[in-house]
Amino acid sequence: MTSQTTSAVTPAVRQSSDETRPGGLKKTMRLLYVYTLATGAIYTFLCYWDGIFLSYCGPGTALGFLLMTLMVLPIGFVYAELSAMLPSTGSCLVFNTVGLNKHAGFWSAWLIMCAWLAVPAAGVLGIIDWLNYQFLGNRLTGMTALVVGALCLCVWCVISCLKNVVAGRLQTVMLFVSIAGILITSLMFFFSGHWSLSNFQNFFANANASDYGTALGWIIGCAFLITPYFGFETVPAMVEEGTFPIKDQKKAILGSVLTCGAIYAIFYFAEAGCMDWSSYKFDGAPFITFDTLYAVFGHGGFMGWFVILLGIFGVLFPIGTSVLGFWYSAVRMLYAMGRQNFLPKAFAKCNRYGQPVLPNILILLISIGFLAMQSIRAFFDLMAFACAICYALSSISSIRLAVKHPEWKRPYVTPGGMAMKVLSLIISIVVAFFCTVGIKSQTWAGFAGYMAVGLVLWGLMLVKWHGKDKDSTVWMKTPEGILEY
């Protein structure tokens, strides 16, 4: 690795690293929009994946979310420090290239995109299942479902190709309307007359108990709850477009984790208190919340309309916010990989709105391909494992940079210093381990296929990196200036 100052680099590299060059990303993102995009990404499919959450952790689902909030916060602290110290689009791509090497940067980016790119397909599957459940009687299947799903993905692609403020405003409206609706539903459960502490007697009941025993089964389920939390790392993906001081990134990162953790805990504590767990079927079926509302309030009159409304602000809006947040972030990851020579430079070409073109098209195609998995639990488990491994790599990079470059300016410093960074690494490894124990064969098959595509791309870039083209050198902006790898 060689170190150069900004003035010493070649004109091509200097132009590539210029954030304001024509056709590049533009500074148009207010802190509120970054917060809502990150919170919307974390704010997962509450009334669609409810069956998975409740089957994994049973009456203790709220406790599982509280524990996972506490476990994710150290990782959030680490990301807040790294993103403020290395404010370049690409998040873990940047952190792990600078902290370890370009190969760690490539594979950490590929891992996190495994989770990010699974979200659009999972979201479309949720919309199709909701339409079948609520209106179509399971008639939307096969090729018709694929066409409808592809059209939904095209809508997200178009939104992502427009100005930042379009996505930011749309995300803000959907997020806060959904949060309000979920909190109203929670109050309805609490004051329904059916909510009782007696429903928490079989507190650690879970779907994995038959295979691993009650205690281990619940721990595995709790580990998988990291899936709803990944999304705070989308904040560094938008760092070059923010109009706010770099140190304020911590507000979006930590605020998104705390906001969603509180909502998850409140909602599932309210719902679990209304359920008879002795008769609950731990099969992970979606829309358990709808069934619980019908059981508590009946099917007729107002409740029929309310369940439809809950489908909008508890299924469609969370899916819309989550998919948009991850789509936006994945586009910027691919953009950074193209700009900084991890992928061909065509990935860094932007349209007149400052939005990368080829990354949007590629994500659209991959998302349509992911629809073939047709399993919400396979998506869920895949995301959890990929995120945990990526977080572990970023924690290692944070530790190494603290040792190697303590002199680098850090606008935000992780509270607790090295101890918190080590804790972040331990949590990431533990979560990844328990996810590995619980992952099924279908998930491993999908993961293997995705990693095989990454292996081909990595092999092609190895050839390019070792070629004679000087413009193919991987570079990163650091507190020392431009570093080449």
C-alpha positions in Angstrom: 0.0 0.0 0.0 1.3 3.5 -0.8 0.3 6.8 0.7 -0.2 9.9 -1.4 -1.5 13.4 -0.7 -4.4 14.6 -2.7 -2.2 16.9 -4.7 0.1 14.0 -5.7 -2.5 11.7 -7.2 -3.1 11.5 -10.9 -5.9 13.7 -12.5 -8.0 10.6 -13.1 -8.0 9.5 -9.4 -8.5 13.1 -8.2 -11.5 13.4 -10.5 -12.9 10.1 -9.2 -12.7 11.2 -5.6 -14.3 14.6 -6.2 -17.7 14.5 -4.5 -19.0 17.5 -6.5 -17.9 16.6 -10.0 -20.6 16.8 -12.7 -22.7 13.6 -12.9 -21.7 12.5 -9.4 -23.7 12.3 -6.1 -25.1 15.6 -5.0 -25.5 17.1 -1.5 -29.3 17.3 -1.2 -30.0 15.0 1.8 -31.2 16.7 5.0 -30.6 14.9 8.3 -34.3 14.1 8.7 -34.3 12.3 5.3 -31.2 10.3 6.2 -32.8 9.4 9.5 -36.0 8.3 7.9 -34.3 6.3 5.2 -32.3 4.5 7.9 -35.2 4.1 10.2 -37.4 3.0 7.4 -34.8 0.4 6.4 -34.7 -1.0 9.9 -38.5 -0.6 10.3 -39.2 -4.0 9.0 -42.4 -5.9 7.9 -44.1 -5.8 11.3 -47.4 -7.3 10.3 -46.0 -9.6 7.7 -43.0 -11.2 9.4 -44.9 -11.2 12.7 -45.4 -14.9 12.5 -41.6 -15.4 12.2 -40.8 -13.1 15.1 -43.5 -14.7 17.3 -42.6 -18.3 16.4 -38.9 -17.7 17.1 -39.3 -16.0 20.5 -42.9 -16.7 21.5 -44.4 -14.6 24.4 -40.9 -13.3 25.0 -40.6 -11.7 21.6 -40.6 -8.2 23.2 -37.7 -9.2 25.4 -35.9 -10.6 22.4 -36.2 -7.2 20.7 -35.0 -5.3 23.8 -32.0 -7.6 24.1 -31.2 -7.2 20.4 -31.5 -3.4 20.7 -28.9 -3.5 23.4 -26.7 -5.8 21.4 -26.9 -3.8 18.2 -26.1 -0.5 19.9 -22.3 -1.3 20.3 -22.2 -2.1 16.6 -24.0 1.2 15.9 -21.4 3.1 18.0 -18.6 1.5 15.9 -20.3 2.4 12.6 -20.9 6.0 13.8 -17.2 6.4 14.6 -16.0 4.8 11.3 -18.5 6.7 9.1 -17.5 10.1 10.6 -13.8 9.3 10.4 -14.1 7.9 6.8 -16.9 9.9 5.3 -17.1 8.2 1.8 -20.0 6.4 0.2 -19.6 2.7 0.6 -19.8 2.1 4.4 -18.2 -1.4 5.1 -16.5 -1.3 1.7 -14.6 1.7 2.9 -14.2 0.6 6.5 -12.7 -2.8 5.8 -10.5 -1.7 2.8 -8.9 0.9 5.0 -8.9 -1.2 8.2 -7.9 -4.5 6.6 -7.4 -4.7 2.8 -9.2 -4.4 -0.5 -10.2 -8.1 -0.4 -11.9 -7.7 3.0 -13.5 -4.5 1.6 -14.9 -6.3 -1.4 -16.3 -9.3 0.5 -17.8 -7.3 3.3 -19.6 -5.2 0.7 -20.8 -8.3 -1.1 -22.0 -9.8 2.2 -24.0 -6.8 3.3 -25.5 -6.5 -0.2 -26.6 -10.1 0.2 -28.9 -8.8 2.9 -29.7 -5.5 1.2 -30.6 -7.2 -2.1 -32.8 -9.8 -0.5 -35.1 -7.1 0.9 -36.8 -6.0 -2.4 -37.7 -9.5 -3.3 -38.9 -10.3 0.2 -40.9 -7.1 0.2 -42.6 -8.0 -3.1 -43.4 -11.4 -1.7 -45.0 -9.7 1.3 -47.2 -7.5 -1.0 -48.3 -10.5 -3.0 -49.1 -12.6 0.1 -51.1 -9.6 1.6 -53.1 -9.2 -1.6 -53.9 -12.9 -1.6 -54.8 -12.9 2.1 -56.9 -9.8 2.1 -58.5 -9.7 -1.3 -57.7 -12.5 -3.8 -58.1 -15.7 -1.9 -54.6 -17.0 -2.9 -55.3 -16.6 -6.6 -52.3 -14.5 -7.3 -49.7 -17.2 -8.0 -47.2 -18.4 -10.6 -46.3 -16.2 -13.6 -49.0 -13.7 -12.7 -47.5 -13.1 -9.3 -44.0 -12.8 -10.9 -45.3 -10.1 -13.3 -47.0 -8.2 -10.5 -43.8 -8.5 -8.4 -41.7 -7.3 -11.2 -43.9 -4.2 -11.7 -43.6 -3.4 -8.0 -39.8 -3.6 -8.3 -39.9 -1.3 -11.4 -41.7 1.3 -9.3 -39.0 1.3 -6.7 -36.4 1.5 -9.4 -38.0 4.6 -10.9 -38.2 6.3 -7.5 -34.6 5.5 -6.8 -33.6 7.1 -10.1 -35.3 10.4 -9.3 -34.1 13.3 -7.1 -33.1 12.5 -3.5 -35.9 14.6 -2.0 -38.5 12.5 -3.8 -37.3 9.4 -1.9 -36.8 11.3 1.3 -40.2 12.8 1.4 -42.0 9.6 0.4 -40.1 7.7 3.0 -40.9 10.3 5.7 -44.6 10.2 5.0 -44.8 6.4 4.9 -42.7 5.9 8.0 -44.5 8.3 10.4 -48.0 7.3 9.2 -47.0 3.6 9.8 -45.6 4.3 13.2 -48.7 6.1 14.3 -50.9 3.2 13.0 -48.8 0.6 14.8 -48.9 2.5 18.1 -52.7 2.8 17.8 -53.0 -0.9 17.2 -50.8 -1.5 20.3 -53.1 0.6 22.4 -56.1 -1.4 21.1 -54.4 -4.6 22.2 -53.6 -3.2 25.7 -57.1 -2.0 26.3 -59.0 -4.8 24.6 -59.9 -6.5 27.8 -58.1 -9.7 26.6 -54.6 -8.5 27.5 -53.3 -10.4 30.5 -49.9 -11.2 32.1 -51.2 -14.8 32.4 -50.6 -15.1 28.6 -46.8 -14.8 29.3 -46.6 -18.0 31.5 -45.0 -20.1 28.8 -42.6 -17.2 28.3 -39.8 -18.9 26.2 -42.0 -21.1 23.9 -40.6 -21.1 20.4 -40.6 -22.9 17.1 -37.0 -24.2 17.5 -37.7 -26.0 20.8 -38.5 -29.3 19.2 -35.0 -29.4 17.5 -32.8 -27.6 20.1 -34.7 -27.5 23.4 -36.6 -24.5 24.8 -33.6 -22.5 26.0 -31.3 -23.0 23.0 -34.2 -22.7 20.6 -35.1 -19.3 22.1 -31.5 -18.1 21.9 -31.3 -19.1 18.2 -34.5 -17.2 17.6 -33.3 -14.2 19.4 -30.1 -14.2 17.2 -32.2 -14.2 14.1 -33.9 -11.0 15.4 -30.9 -9.1 14.2 -32.5 -9.1 10.8 -35.0 -6.3 11.6 -32.1 -4.2 12.9 -29.7 -4.2 10.0 -30.3 -0.9 8.1 -28.5 1.6 10.4 -25.4 0.9 8.2 -27.3 2.6 5.3 -26.5 6.0 6.9 -22.8 5.8 5.8 -24.0 4.9 2.3 -25.5 8.4 2.0 -22.7 10.3 3.7 -21.6 12.2 0.6 -25.1 13.5 0.0 -25.7 14.9 3.5 -26.1 18.7 4.0 -25.4 18.4 7.7 -22.3 18.3 9.8 -20.6 14.9 9.6 -20.7 14.4 13.4 -24.5 14.5 13.3 -24.5 11.1 11.5 -24.6 9.5 14.9 -28.1 10.9 15.4 -29.4 9.0 12.4 -27.5 5.8 13.1 -28.3 5.5 16.9 -31.7 7.2 16.6 -32.9 4.7 14.0 -31.8 1.7 16.2 -33.5 3.1 19.3 -36.7 4.2 17.5 -37.3 0.9 15.9 -36.3 -1.1 19.0 -38.8 0.7 21.1 -41.6 0.2 18.5 -40.9 -3.5 18.1 -40.9 -4.1 21.9 -44.1 -2.2 22.5 -46.0 -3.7 19.6 -45.1 -7.4 20.3 -45.5 -7.0 24.1 -49.1 -5.7 23.4 -49.8 -8.5 20.9 -48.3 -11.4 22.9 -50.4 -10.4 25.9 -53.6 -11.1 23.9 -52.7 -14.5 22.6 -53.4 -18.0 24.0 -50.0 -19.6 23.5 -51.2 -23.1 24.4 -53.0 -23.2 21.0 -50.6 -21.1 19.0 -49.1 -22.9 16.0 -45.4 -22.2 15.6 -45.2 -22.4 11.8 -44.1 -18.9 11.0 -47.2 -18.1 9.0 -47.6 -14.3 8.2 -50.4 -12.0 9.4 -50.7 -13.4 12.9 -51.6 -9.8 14.0 -54.7 -9.9 11.7 -55.8 -13.2 13.2 -55.2 -11.9 16.7 -57.3 -8.8 16.1 -60.2 -10.9 14.7 -59.9 -13.2 17.7 -60.1 -10.3 20.1 -62.5 -7.9 18.4 -64.5 -10.2 16.0 -64.7 -10.1 12.2 -67.6 -7.7 11.5 -68.1 -4.0 11.3 -65.3 -1.6 12.0 -62.7 -4.4 12.5 -63.0 -5.6 8.9 -62.1 -2.1 7.7 -59.4 -1.6 10.3 -57.6 -4.8 9.3 -57.5 -3.5 5.7 -56.1 -0.2 7.0 -53.6 -2.1 9.2 -52.5 -4.0 6.0 -51.7 -0.6 4.5 -49.8 1.0 7.4 -48.6 -2.3 8.9 -47.6 -4.2 5.8 -47.4 -2.0 2.7 -45.9 1.1 4.3 -43.2 -0.8 6.3 -42.4 -2.8 3.1 -42.2 0.4 1.1 -39.9 2.2 3.5 -37.7 -0.8 4.1 -37.2 -1.6 0.4 -36.6 2.0 -0.6 -34.0 2.4 2.2 -32.0 -0.7 1.2 -32.4 -0.1 -2.5 -31.0 3.4 -2.2 -28.1 2.1 -0.1 -27.3 -0.9 -2.4 -27.2 1.5 -5.4 -24.6 3.7 -3.6 -22.6 0.7 -2.6 -22.3 -0.5 -6.2 -21.6 3.1 -7.2 -18.7 3.3 -4.8 -17.4 0.0 -6.0 -17.4 1.2 -9.5 -15.9 4.6 -8.7 -13.0 3.2 -6.6 -12.2 0.2 -9.0 -13.8 -2.7 -7.2 -16.1 -3.0 -10.2 -16.0 -1.6 -13.7 -16.3 2.2 -13.9 -19.7 1.9 -15.7 -21.2 1.4 -12.2 -20.3 5.0 -11.3 -22.1 6.7 -14.1 -25.0 8.9 -12.9 -28.1 10.4 -14.6 -29.0 14.1 -14.5 -30.5 13.7 -11.0 -27.2 12.4 -9.6 -28.5 8.8 -9.4 -26.3 5.9 -10.5 -27.8 4.2 -13.5 -26.3 0.7 -13.9 -26.6 -0.1 -10.2 -30.3 0.5 -10.3 -30.8 -1.7 -13.3 -28.6 -4.5 -11.8 -30.5 -4.4 -8.5 -33.8 -4.6 -10.4 -32.6 -7.7 -12.3 -31.2 -9.4 -9.1 -34.4 -8.7 -7.2 -36.5 -10.3 -9.9 -34.2 -13.3 -9.8 -34.4 -13.5 -6.0 -38.2 -13.9 -6.2 -37.6 -17.5 -7.3 -36.7 -18.4 -3.6 -40.4 -17.9 -2.6 -39.7 -18.4 1.1 -39.9 -15.6 3.6 -38.0 -17.6 6.3 -35.1 -18.3 3.8 -34.9 -14.6 3.1 -35.1 -13.8 6.8 -32.3 -16.2 7.8 -30.1 -15.2 4.9 -30.2 -11.6 5.9 -29.4 -12.3 9.6 -26.3 -14.4 8.8 -24.8 -12.0 6.2 -25.2 -9.0 8.4 -23.6 -10.5 11.4 -20.5 -11.6 9.4 -20.2 -8.1 7.9 -20.6 -6.4 11.3 -17.8 -8.7 12.7 -15.4 -7.6 9.9 -16.2 -3.9 10.5 -15.6 -4.4 14.2 -12.2 -5.9 13.5 -11.3 -3.0 11.2 -12.4 -0.5 13.9 -10.1 -2.2 16.4 -7.2 -2.3 14.0 -7.5 1.3 13.0 -7.7 2.3 16.7 -4.3 0.6 17.2 -2.7 1.6 13.9 -4.0 5.2 13.5 -4.9 6.6 16.9 -3.9 10.0 15.6 -6.6 10.1 12.9 -9.3 12.7 13.6 -12.5 11.2 14.8 -15.5 13.6 14.9 -17.4 11.0 16.8 -15.6 8.7 19.3 -17.1 5.3 20.4 -18.1 5.5 24.1 -16.1 3.0 26.0 -13.3 3.1 23.5 -11.6 -0.3 22.7 -13.8 -2.2 25.2 -16.9 -1.2 23.2 -15.3 -2.2 19.9 -14.3 -5.6 21.3 -17.9 -6.0 22.6 -19.2 -5.2 19.2 -17.0 -7.9 17.7 -18.0 -10.5 20.3 -21.7 -9.8 19.8 -21.4 -10.1 16.0 -19.6 -13.4 16.2 -22.1 -14.8 18.7 -25.1 -13.8 16.6 -23.5 -15.2 13.5 -22.8 -18.5 15.3 -26.3 -19.0 16.5 -27.7 -18.0 13.1 -25.4 -20.7 11.5 -26.9 -23.3 13.9 -30.5 -22.4 12.9 -30.1 -21.9 9.1 -31.8 -24.5 6.8 -30.6 -26.0 3.5 -32.7 -23.7 1.3 -31.0 -20.7 2.8 -27.5 -22.1 2.4 -28.3 -22.9 -1.3 -29.3 -19.3 -2.0 -26.3 -18.0 -0.1 -23.9 -20.3 -2.0 -25.3 -19.1 -5.4 -25.0 -15.5 -4.4 -21.4 -15.9 -3.2 -20.5 -17.8 -6.4 -21.5 -14.7 -8.4 -19.3 -12.6 -6.1 -16.4 -15.1 -6.6 -16.6 -14.6 -10.4 -16.6 -10.8 -10.0 -13.8 -10.9 -7.5 -11.7 -13.1 -9.8 -12.3 -10.7 -12.7 -11.1 -7.8 -10.6 -8.0 -9.7 -9.4 -7.0 -9.9 -13.1 -7.6 -6.1 -13.5 -5.9 -5.2 -10.2 -2.7 -7.0 -11.3 -2.8 -5.6 -14.8 -0.8 -2.7 -16.2 -3.7 -0.2 -16.2 -2.8 2.4 -13.5 -6.3 3.7 -13.5 -7.5 0.3 -12.0 -5.9 0.9 -8.6 -8.2 0.7 -5.6 -8.2 4.0 -3.6 -9.8 5.4 -0.5 -10.1 8.9 1.0 -8.7 8.9 4.6 -7.6 11.5 7.1 -4.1 11.2 5.6 -5.4 12.0 2.1 -5.8 9.5 -0.7 -4.5 6.0 0.0 -4.0 3.4 -2.8 -4.4 -0.3 -2.2 
